[in-house]
């Protein structure tokens, strides 16, 4: 039985899109397209646990990967 509040339950597709694997794939695509370093950052936000950016992480974020 799922005891998470209704607002914290996400679809399987949302979970796939919010995964580290997806963020890393996006980072690789952006690296190829832009030529800029890409970081995969852990945000601590359950709705968007990972994101891709060309900026280094700030003090509240954790770097999980660097696509160089």
N, C-alpha and C positions, 0 to 999 in steps of 0.2 A: 504494500500500500504506500502510495506517495504522500508524504506528510508536508511537502513544501507548499507554501501559500500559492494560491492561484496565480498571482502576479509573477511568481518565480518559476513557473513551469513553461518550458519551451518546446517547440516542435522538434522533431528529429532533423528537419532541414535547417532550422535555425542553429541547432547544435553543430551541425556539419559546417555551416558557414562561419560559425564563431570559433571553430577549432584552431589549434596551433597549426595543423597541417595545411589548412586553407590559407591562413595568414602567411605561412611560409611560401606557398605557391604564388600568392599575390606578390610577395616581396621579390621572388625570382623574376616574375613577369615585369614588374616595375624596374628592376635593375637592368634587365635587357632593354627595356623601352627608353629609359632615361639615362642610363650610364651612371647613376648616382648610387652610393651606398644605401642599403635599405636595412632597417632594424625591425625585428619582430619584438614587440613590447607586450609584457604582461601588465594589464591595467588594474586588476583587482575588482573589476566590475563584472558581475555574473552575466549581464546581458551582452557584454563585449569583452571577454576575458583577454583577447589578443587583438593587437592592431599592428599595421605596418606603417612605417614612417621613414622619411629620409633624415629626420632629426634624431640625435642621440636621446636616450631616455632622461627624463627629469628625475628629481629626488624621490618622487612617489611611484615611479615605474621601475620595472625590472626587465632587463634585456634578456630575451631567450635565444635570439639568433641575430647574426649579422650576415647579410648577403653582400659579399664584396665582389 
